[in-house]
Amino acid sequence: MKDKTINKVLPKIVEDWIGAEDICFMTGKVIGRNDLSRFTYEFDAWVSEEGQKMIEEEATSDYPHNEEALLIYSEWYAQDAAAAARDEDYMDADANNEEFRQWHK
């Protein structure tokens, strides 16, 4: 006679629970495991690749309207400029500052 007992297991959702750190601050979508997301300390949140593109497009446009995008872009720009200052191979810091002056009006 076959054993017909059922083994109870925890549902998969318990292992893959979605937390606040899994949601993109800009898009509101779940960030995939292979997404190169970036953290913003200004809003204590993660931003997906799609959200990063949105931020860059908005912040570098002629007439930006989204203040959050401007704040995040400025934060990341400062981080990248600091990294450039520490690592000469990354980017020339003067060129970085000139680029900042070009989009910041």
C-alpha positions, -999 to 999 in steps of 0.1 A, spaced: 0 0 0 13 35 -9 20 61 17 -4 90 12 8 113 39 14 149 29 45 167 40 39 202 51 64 228 37 66 265 41 54 283 10 81 298 -12 69 333 -4 84 331 30 119 328 15 114 354 -11 96 380 9 97 415 -6 110 442 16 112 480 12 148 476 -1 134 456 -30 112 484 -44 126 511 -67 122 546 -52 115 561 -86 94 535 -104 77 517 -75 85 484 -93 103 454 -77 140 455 -84 153 423 -100 182 403 -85 205 411 -115 196 448 -116 225 472 -110 205 493 -85 221 522 -67 214 535 -32 204 571 -24 212 583 11 191 614 5 159 593 6 173 561 22 162 540 -7 173 519 -37 169 530 -73 168 504 -102 186 509 -135 153 521 -150 149 546 -122 185 558 -126 178 565 -163 147 584 -153 167 605 -128 195 613 -153 171 623 -180 151 645 -157 181 661 -140 199 668 -172 169 681 -191 167 718 -200 137 723 -176 138 698 -148 106 696 -127 112 667 -104 130 680 -72 137 644 -60 155 635 -92 176 667 -89 185 659 -53 195 623 -61 214 633 -92 233 659 -72 241 633 -45 254 607 -69 273 634 -88 291 644 -56 298 607 -48 312 602 -83 333 633 -81 348 622 -48 356 588 -63 373 606 -92 394 627 -69 405 595 -51 411 576 -83 428 595 -111 421 567 -136 384 570 -130 379 605 -144 397 638 -144 381 658 -115 383 691 -134 364 676 -163 339 663 -139 334 697 -123 330 713 -158 304 687 -167 285 696 -135 286 733 -143 272 725 -178 240 709 -165 236 729 -133 221 763 -142 
